[in-house]
Structure formats: C-alpha cells, structure tokens
Amino acid sequence: MSPIYDHAGSLRRMGDDHELFQEMVELLRSDAPLHLQALASAHRNDDSPRVHRAAHTLKGLAANFGAPRAVAAAAEVERLAKLHQSADLSAAISELQEALDELIAALSPRHEVSHLR
C-alpha cells in the first residue's frame, strides 16, 4: 500500500520550513472544498473547461504533499474533462473527493504526531 502523502518530500519541497508546511496544510483544508464545489457546479453545467481548471488546481494542491492517489484522481478528472467525457466524470469526481478527504485526514495534527514517532 502506498503512503497517502510524502511527509519528508513535502518538507524538502518547502525548504524544510515546518511553519510553511502547516500553512500549506491550512491552504489545502480551506481551498480544496471550494475548488471541489466549483468542480461539481461546472460538471452539473457541463462546463468542461471549468472542470479541467478546478481539477488542475486541486492536483497542484495535492502535489505539494506528494499525494499519489489525490494527484492521480485529479489528473483523471482533468483528462476526462479535456476529452469532454462527462458521463465518466461523476465517478472520477467521487474518487477525487475521497482521495482529498483521505489526504486532509492524514494531514490532521493527530496523524502528524503519530507519523513523527
């Protein structure tokens, strides 16, 4: 089973700045739900370019943490939106939501303490 995110790699990418890491966690927690809502709205309105943009933004947020499942899920939503395959998007969006929920939970302070032991 692959890790949910790469703690050491994330810190390295952020210059080993623990404060910046926490700021990025908070950014993910605050921004991911907004981008997911925008993505869902765009999907309901069959607006593939907006779906693609929102998925791309979420992919970037997840990539900051080296989160393979969330990055792959966002990339799949991007791919389907680019191909205008809206019929397949619902399942891909659900997978992205689950992957982001898993990532955010893994980044919670309780998980971080156990991760550092």
Phi, psi and omega in degrees: 000129181279153180293156180290322176208165182256095184299309183297317179295322178297312179299318179300314180297335182259022176067029182055031180262103183294327178293317177297319178304312180296323177297320179291324175299313180296322177298316177299312181299322183277323187272326183303313180299323179294317180290326176294320177296317179297320179297313180297318178297315179297321178296316178299327181268009179054043181254083184302319179299321178290323176299313181301314181298314181296318179295321179297318178296316179295324177298318178296318178299316181290325181296331177304333183254005181058046185263095188299317182294314182293319179296315180295320180295317179294321178297323179293319176298316177303312182299313181294322179294318180298325180273000181057040179261068186295335180296327182270351186291327183303312180294321180293322178293320177298318178297318179297315178302313180297318181295320179290321176300317179297316180297312181298320177296319180293334180272001180293151182306323180299316180290323182297318180298314180292330179293327184277348180285000000 
